[in-house]
Amino acid sequence: MNKSKRSSRRRLPPVRSGEIIDYKNINLLRRFISEQGKILSRRMNRLTSKQQRLMTIAIKRARVLALLPFLNNEN
């Protein structure tokens, strides 16, 4: 009974089919960064390993181009 409840609950994918993981898509990248500015783990993001690699590269490129901060130390 408990097992069927879990399987019937369907989660939305974190990256929709139309969205492209790109360093210019700042709104998408911000969803995968913690409040401190760290890249969240794959388990927390519910991404595939390929998506996580692409996300990490895109976040690092956006940081180098100053589109995203390296750290967020606002208190």
Secondary structure, DSSP 8 states (H G I E B T S, - for coil): -HHHHHHH-----SS-TT----TT-HHHHHTTB-TTS-B--HHHHT--HHHHHHHHHHHHHHHHTTSS-S-----
